[in-house]
Amino acid sequence: MICRTLALAGLSLLLAGTPAIADTAKDKAKSKRFTAERVFDMEYASDPQLSPDGKTLVYVRRSMDKLSDRDVGQLWSIDTGTGTHRPLVVSPEGASNPRWSPDGSRLIYSTSAAGKAEMRVFYPDTGRSHPLAQFEQGPSQAVWSPDSKYIAFSMFVPGETPSFAKAPATPEGGKWNAPVKVFDRMQFRFDGAGYLKDGTTQVFVLPVDGGTPRQVTFEDADLGGPAWLGNSTLLVSGNLAEDADLDPVESEIYAVSLADLSIRPLTSRDGPDYGPVVSPDGKTIAYRGFDDKVLSFQQDNLYLMNADGSGARELAADFPGSIGQTVWTPDGKSLLVLSEDYGVLSLFRIGLDGKATKVVTNIGGASIGRPYAEGSFSVGGGRKPMVAYTAGFTEKPSEVGMAAIDGKDAKVLTALNDDVLPYLEMARVEEIKVASSHDGLEIEAWVALPPDFKADGSFPMILEIHGGPYAMYGPFFASEIQRFAAEGYVTVWSNPRGSTGYGEDFALAIDRAYPGNDYDDLMTVVDELVKRNYVSKDRLFVTGGSGGGILTAWIVTKTDRFAAAASVKPVINWMTMALAADIAQYVRRHWIREDPWSNPEAFLERSPIRYVDKVKTPTLMMVGEQDWRTPAWEAEQFYTGLKMNGVDTALIHVPDSPHYIASRPSRLIAKTDNIMGWFAKYDPAKKKDEAEEE
């Protein structure tokens, strides 16, 4: 018998039977719920950028465009003195990555024209903008020189495609096969980019008045992340070692002289060094990285070195969190760093003596699909510096927040969804903490309660598991969570061991043990909801994507307590993951730390495929057709194994989708609604209702 793949078409459901409400009163109530189409009503703020004088704040206002089925950003401005809020750059192509010039006279941003990426400069005094140059490839990571005269950026430079033979010319009118494609690099495809073209990313410089980009690096490996050291030197990061493909986390910081294009390394240790930011006086470089111990996870630490690369030293060695986005304060006496902090992002001020002070917390909310802690900040204001940031909330997507550099006078400047959310019945979110049944380790979780919730033990439950696994959920608004709750599911998400934001030891508890005791953490969370009488023990469901997908598949090999499961873009077989995924060498070298040809058991012992014969739970498999992070054959292996063992299953391919399925609104809707359709099919309460009707 030929097995058929069920493809998604538009917003249609895979299965009939998503929870329905029959009577008129309930129909009216449902109209106030967060329906699938409400995704197109949501707006959220990202990338807030304060002007150097602090008087104007520009940010990206994002929303879902129904006609083009895209998440589109436009540039809006806020007068920080009066609060005046108005559009700055609005176009069908969208706009993003706004960056002020140091003198505050101009703003660069990214957009596209005629299908090609474009970088433009905007003049606030005239309200006009112009393209900086004609780019054959897409420019990125643009940064201003200190004198506001030049832009440095990264851009792909095509290389010569490898070939071992010259094909004869196709005769006129002939219909020959397309030429063969030859690959000779270890990483020959990447998620979101597909099969990679031969070439490298290099750094360019361009006068801000426009002209021809000048290439300033010419290496055989990628270089990027430019930062200016004065007006005549650029700092870039990359791995120029001959065996760079074999060490995927390695990188160094290099100084490039714009006078003669000479390049010299400023760092040299075994481990990543990247993200250089130069102090206001130009004498000190702060950067991130760590000494590579070849573990599955290591936190980024904060380092300082002199401008010539000498005197490298770690700053704030006792700081418990991982160092994220880093910015010098205007006086050069401290640094502001963003760090994952027990489910949220917090902004810390770290002095040159290493002492850290929390400035602002609850930064996040810029992940519209699932409740990841995603956000950013910027600094401006001259003598009275301020910080602008993405403010996160449980009840709404991210807004623009602003505070003094010491965290005082914090306020939210936008209300992007006040035209919609106050008129809907939204899920209420509670925080819970449990002691894991494995060893008593405290596990933080959040639960979204449907609008008509009451703790009577009747409600169905969805356990939603985050990816990564080295990632972090938080108490943030998420469309997928609200959709589940709107359809009557008590939805719970948590940060089991292995999650980031709780210290390096907490994350490394799954090093070479994943999936492992994170299973016990998750089951303890479920037990707590049953104990509280929040949910029915007979109406439990589980789903998750990527890292959450493998945990979902792992869970159904260990227990049949769930009525149904949906494993989305999972790893199913660590051996195929370590040989064919886009991060294959990282999986082999850092995660498993064995060779699949000499020790296959090291890969199989943590692979759900090894235990597929234990599964009794109806399990849906879903994956993007262009996913090269957890390629389609991962989900397909489990699907085939379930079929062979007589377990109810279905396979969904999401057309044209990379690993990030929710990158288009229709995909996000189709993902959540198909999951709920699958769960409804196996919901014991639904089956009982149908039997009684018969």
N, C-alpha and C positions, 0 to 999 in steps of 0.2 A: 504494500500500500504506500502511495506517495504521501509524505507528510507535507502539509501546506503551511506556509508562513502567513500569518494574518497581518496585513499591512494597514497602517492607519490612513484614513482618508479624511482630510479636513478635520472637523471637530466631532465626527461621529463616534459613537460608543462601540466598543467591541461587543459588548453584551447588553441585552435589555435587562432591566431590573435594577437600575440605580434607584435608591430609596425614593419612593413616591408618596405623596400625601393626598388623600382622596377627597376629604370633605372641603367645602368652600372656605370655611374659617381657616383651615390649615393652608389652603392654597394662597390665601391672602397673606398669611404669616410667612409663607415661603418666598413670596415676592420681595420680602424685606431681608431675605438671606443673601449671603455672598455667593451668587450664582456664577457659573462659568464665565458669562459675558462680562461680569464685573471686573475681570482682569484688565479689560480695556479702559476702565474708568480710573484705574490707579495711577498716580503720579508719585515720583520719588526724587529726592535730591541727591546729587553726588558731586564730588570734586570741587568743593567750595574754595575759591581763591580770593584772598584779601589783597587789595591794592597796597603798594608800599606806604601810602599815606593813611591807609585804614579807612578812607572815606567811601570806598566802593567795594562791594563784594560781588563777584561773578561766580555763578555755579552752573552745573549742567542739570536742567530740569528734564527728567526722563518720563516717558509714557509709552504705552503700547498703541501703535497705529493699526487700526482695524483693517484698512484697505491693503496696506503693504505687508501686514503681518510681521512687523518689526518693533523692537524696542528702540525708540528714537530719542535722542537727546537734543535739546536746544539750549542756547546760552541765555540766561536771565541775569539781571543785575539788581542789587539792593543798595540803596543809599543808606549807609549805616547810621547816619545822623537822623534822617527823617523817616526811614523805613520804607521809602518809596520803592516799589517792586515792579519791574517792567521788563519786557523782552529786549534782548540785546542783539542776538543773531538767531534768526529763525529761518529755516530753509527746509525743503522737502528731503534733502540729503542728510539733514541733521548736523550737529556740531558738537565737538567735545574737546577735552584737554586744553582748557584756557590757561594761559600763563602770562602774567604781567611782566613787562620790562622793568628792570631795576629802577629806572627813573619814573616809572608810572605813566609814561606817555602813550604806550601802545600795549596791545594784547595779541598774542598769537593763539591760533586754535586750529584744530583739525576738522576737515570736512571732506567731501568728495565732489567731483564734477565729471560728468560724462562717464561715470563708472570708475574713475581713477581717483586714488587718494590725493588730497590736496592740503597744503598748509597755507593759511592766510594770516595776514596781520590786520588788526582792527585799530582804527584811530578813534578813541572816545570823543575827541573834540569835534569831529566832523560826522561821526556815525558811519563812516565808510570803511571798506576793507578791500584788500587786493591780494591776489595769490603771490606767494614769494617766488615761485619758480614753476617750471613744468617738470614734473617728476614722472619718470618711467616706472618707478617702484614706489611703494608707500613709505613716506618718511614717518619716523616715530621718535619718542623720547627727546623732544625738542627742549633745549635750554638756552637762556639768554647769556650773553657775555656780560661781565660786570659793567662795561661802559655802554651797554644797550645798543651796540652797533652790529653785533653778529648773532646768529643762531647756530648752535651745534645740534646735530641730530644723527640718528642711526638710519641706515637704509640698506636694503639687500642689493648686492652686486652680483649679477649672473656670472656663472663660470662656464667653462667648457665642458660639455656633456661627454662623459667617457664613452669610448667606442672602440671596438676591435676589428671592425670591418666597414668598408664603404659599400652601401647598398647600390645596386644598379638603378638607373633612372627609370621611373615608371613610364611606360609608353603612353603616348597621347591617347586619351580615351580609356586607358587601363584602370582597373579597379583593384589595385593591390592592397594588401594588408598594410596598416599603419606601421611605420618603422619600429624596430624593437627598442625597448627602454633598458638602459644599462645603469645599474647602481653599483657603487663601489665603496660606500660609506656605511658604517654600522647603523646609524640612524638615518634611514632613507625615507621615512614618512613620520608625520607628527599629527596628533589630534588637532582638528580645526584647520590644518593646512593641507592635509592629504599627502600625496607623494611629493617629496621635496625636490625642487629644482636644484641643479648643481650651482653652487655659489656660496657666498658668505655674507654676513651682515657686517658692514663697515661704518665708519664715522665720517661725517661731512660737516663743512662749515659754509655758511651762506650769509652775505651781507643782508641786514634787515630791510634795506631798500630794494632788495630783489636782485636777481641775476642768475648766474650759473653756479650750482653747488660745487664746492671744491672737496674732493675726496682727500682725507688726511691720514687714513690708515689703509694699509695694503697687505694685510696678513692672510695666511691660508686658513685661518679659523675666525669664528665670529668674535667681534668686539662691539661693545655697546655701553649703554648707561653713561653717556658723557657728562662730565661736570667741569666747569671752568676753574682753573687755578690761575688767577689773574686773567689778563686779556690775551696772553700769548701761549698758554699751555692748556691742554685738555687732559683730563683724567678719564680713562676708559677701563672697562673690566672685560676679562675673557680668559680663555685657557689656550695658550699657544704651544703647549707641549705636543710632541709628536704623537703620543698615544692618548690624546684628549678624549676620544670616544670611549676609552676604557675607564675613565675616571669622571663620571658625569657631574659630580658636585664641585670639582676643582675649578678655581678661578683666581686670578691675580689682578691687582690694580696697576695700570701702566700710565706713565706720563708721556704725552705726545707733544713735542715742540712744533708749533705752527710755523716756525721760521725755516726749519730744515726737515721737518717730518720725522725726525729721529724718535725712537720709542724706547723707553727703558722701564723695567719693572720697579715698582716701589714696595711690593710685598713678595714673599717667596715661600711661605710655609705650606705644608701639606694640609689643604683645606680651603674652603671658599673665602675669598676676600672680595668685597664688592660694595656698591652703594656709597661711593665717596661723597662727602659734603664738606665744603671748605669753609673755614671760619671767616667771619667778617674782615679780619685783618690779613687774611691770606696766609697765615703762618702755620695753621694746624689743619689736618685732615681727619675727620671722623669717618669711620666706616664699620661695616658689619661683617661677621663671619665666625668661624670656629676652627679649632684644630680637629681635623677629621679622624675620628676613632673608628670609622667604618661601622656605624650603627644605622639602624633603620630611621632614626630621628635624632637630631641634635639641634638645640636652640641656637639662634643667632645671638652673639654677644656684641658688645659695643667696644670699639677700639679707637685710639688716637695715635697719630704719628705726625712728625714734623713734615713740612711741605716737601722736603727732599727725600722722604721715605725713612728717615732715621728716627730713632726713639719710639718705636712702636710699643704701645702698652695698652692693657685692657683697662677700661673705665667701668666702675660699678660692677665688679666681679661678683658681688653678693646679690645683685638684682635678680629676683626669682623668675622673671618672665623673659620671653623671647623678644629681642629688639626688632621692631618693625620700622615703619617710616620715621626718618630722623631729620631734624631741622635744627640749625643753630639759632639761639635767641639773638636778637639784633645787637646786644651788647657783647656777644662772644664769650660770656661767662658761664654759659650752661647750654644744654641741648634738650630739645623736646623730642620725646620718642613715643610712638604708639605701640602698645603692647596688649596682647590677649590677657584678660584678667577675669578669670572665673565666669566665663560665659559672655562677657562684654569686652569691648575695647576701651582702654583707658589711656589718657595722655599723661605722661610723667615728665617732670622736669629733673634732669640729672646734672648736678653741678660738676665742675672740674675736680672737685674733691671726691666725687663718686656717690654723693648722697642723692637719693631719689625722693621726690615729692609728687604725689598724685595731684594733677591739676584739674582734669575733667574726666568724667566717666560716662558710661552709657552711650559711647560712640558706636554707631553701627546702623543697621536697618537698610543698607543699600543693596541687600540681596533680596530681590522681590519674590523669588520663587520659594525658597526654603530659608529657615531662620538662621543662616550663617551670620557671624559677626563681621560684617564687611563695612568699612568706612575709611575716611581720610580726614586730613586737616591741613591748614596753611596758616602762616603767620604774616602779619602786616601791621602798619600803624605807626611806624617811626619811633618817636620818643615815648609813646604810650602804646606799646605793642599789644595786639589782640590776637586771639586765635579764632579761626572759623572752622567748623567741623560738621560732619553729618551726625545729627542727633537721632538716636534710635528709640523706638517705643514698641510696646507690646500691641497696642491697639491701632497703629497706623504705620505706613512706610516712613522712611527717613525724611527729616526736614533739615533745614540749615540752622545751625546753632552758632552762637558767638559768645566769647567770654574774654575777660582780661587775661593776660598771660599767667597770672597767678590763680586763675580759675574763678575769680570773683565776678559778680554781675553777669552770670551766665543767663542767656535768654535764647528763645527760639524765634527766628525771624520769619518763618514761613508757615503756612497752613494749607498745604497743597491739596488735601483731600477733604476739606471741610464742606465741600459742596456735595459729597457723597456719603462718607462714613457715618455722620451723625444720624442719617436717615435709615441706616441698616441695622439689623440685629446681629451684632458681631459676637464672636466667641470671647469668653472671659478667660484670661490666662492666669494660672496659679503656678508658683514654684514649689517643688517638693525636693526633699533630700532623703536619701536612703542609705543604709549601711549594707554594702554588698554581702550577699550570702557566702561569697567565697572567702573573704578575709576581713570584712567589716569596713573596707575602704568607703569613704563617703562619696556618693554619686549624686550629682546635681541633675535635676530634670525639670521640665515644664509641661503642663497639661492644659490644653485648650478645651473648654467646656462648651457644648452647644448652647444656643440661646435658651432652650427649654429644659436645660439640665436640672436634674434632681438626683441626689444620691440614693437611688432606690434599687441599684443592682441590675438594672434592665438595659443599660446603654451598651452599644457595641464599642469596641476600642480599636484604634489603630496605633501600633507602635511604629514610629517613623525614625529611621536610623540614619545618622549623617555619614557622609563619605569621608574620604581622606586616606586612611583613618585618622591621620594626624591633622585634624581640623577641629572646629569648635562651633557648636550651636549656641544660641543664646535666647533671651526672652524677647525676641524681635518679631514684628509682624511678618507673616509669610503667606502668600496667596494660596499655596498648596495646603497649608494647615487650616486656613480659614475655609477653604472649599470642603475639606473633610468634615470640619465641625458643622458647617452649614447643612450638610446632609445627615447630621445626627450622630456623628462619630465623636466620642471622646478621644482626642488625639494627644499622644504623649511623645516627647522627644527629649533626649538626654545626652550627657557627655560621659560615656563609659570610659574606663581606663584606656589609655591610648589617645584620648583627646588632648588637644593643646590648651593652654591657658591655665593649667593647674600645676605647673612646674614640670621640669624635665623628667623627674623620676616617675611621675604619674603617666606621662606619655610613653616612656620606655618600658612600662609594665607589660607592653605587648611586643617588645622587641623579640623577634624569632618565636613569638607565641601568639600569632594572629592568623585567624581567629583563635581565641583562647578563653581566658577568664572574663573577657568583656561580655561573653555570653551570660555569665552569672550576674554581672552588673545589670544587664538589660532585663533579665528575668526577675530580678529583685524589684525593679521599677514596676513591672507588670503586676507582681504579687502585691505591691503596695496599693495599686489602684483597685484590685479585687478586694483587698482587705478593707479599704475605705468605702466599699460598696458603690464606687463610682461606675463600675462596669460589670457586665455579666461575664462570668468565667467561661461561658459557652459561646461568647460572641467576640472572641479575640482575633485580631488580624495583625499582620506584620508586613512592613515594606521598607525599602531603603534603596538608595542609589549609590553606585560605585563601591566605596568601602562599605556602605550600608547594604549594598546588593549582595556582597559576599557574606556579610553577617546574616542577612535574611536566608540565604541558601544554607548557611551553616546551621542556623537555628532549626530549620525543618529537618535536618539530618539528626538532630539531637532530641527533639520533642514533637509530639503531635497535639499539643495543647491549643494550637492556633487553628481556627476554622478554615483559613485560607491565607496564602502568602503571595506577595508580588516582589520578585527580585529584579531590580532595574540596573542595567549596565554593570553586572557583577564581574569579579574575578571568580572563575570556577576551577581553574587548573593552574597552579602556580608555575608548572613546567612550561606550558604554552605561553603564559604571561611573560616568563623570563626569556623566551626565545623569539617572540614575535610582536610584542606590544611596542609602542613608541618609546617606552621607558624601560625596555628589556634589561639593559645593562645595569640600571639602577636597582631593579628588582633582584637581579642575580648578585650584584656586588654588595649591596647595602642591606637588603631585606632578608634574603635567604642565606647569603654568604656561603654558598656551595655551588658546585657545577652540576647542572641537571644530568649530564652524561655520566658522571662518576658517582653521584649520590641522589638518585631520583626520589628516594624515600623522603629526603629533607623537603622536597617540594610537594609531594603527594600527601604527607601527613596533615597538612593544613589546608588541603584542597577539598572543597565540598564534593567534587566529582568522585572522590575516593569512597564516599559514604552515601552515594545517591540511592543505593538499594535500601537504605534505612528510612527513606522519606515516605510518609503516608499522606501528608498535607497537600491539598490541591494548590499548585504553585504556578503562577504566571511568570513568564520571562519576557523582559522588554529591553531592547537595545537599539541605538542609532545605527543606521546602515553605514555611516561614515565615521564611526567611532574607532579610533586607533589607540585609545588609552586602554579600554577594556573591549577589545574587538568583538564583533558579533559572534565569532566562533566560541567565545567563552559561554555566553548564554545558551548558544545552540547545543553545546556539549551536555549541559544539564537538562535542557529540554528533551534531547534525544534519550538520555539516560532515564528520565522520568517516564517517557513513552514506553521504553523497553520494559520498565518495571510496572506498567499498568497504573501509573499515578495520573490523576487528572492534571492536565497542563495545557498551556497555549503559549505560542511564541509571537510576540509583536516586534516587527521591524519598524522603526521610525524613519521614513524616507528622508534622505539627504542630511540627516542629523549627525553632528559630531557627539562627543561625550556629553556636552552640555545640552541636553534635550530641551530644556526650557529656554534656549536662546531665542526662540520665536514663540509668541503668545499662543498660537494654535497648538504648538507642540506641548506647551505647559498644560493647556486645557485637556488635550487628548490624553496626556499622561495621567493626570489625576482622575479624569472621568473613567478611563479604562480600568484603572486600579479599583475604583469604587464599584464599577460594573462587575468586575471579577469577584470582589468581596460579597456583593449583594447576592450573587448566584449561590454562594455557599454559606450565607448567613442562616443559622438554624432558625432564627425568629421569622425570617422571610419564608423559609420552607414550611414552617408551621402555619403561617397565615395562608399560604397558598393551599395547603392541605385542607384547612378548615373551609376555605371558599369552595373547594371542590365537593 
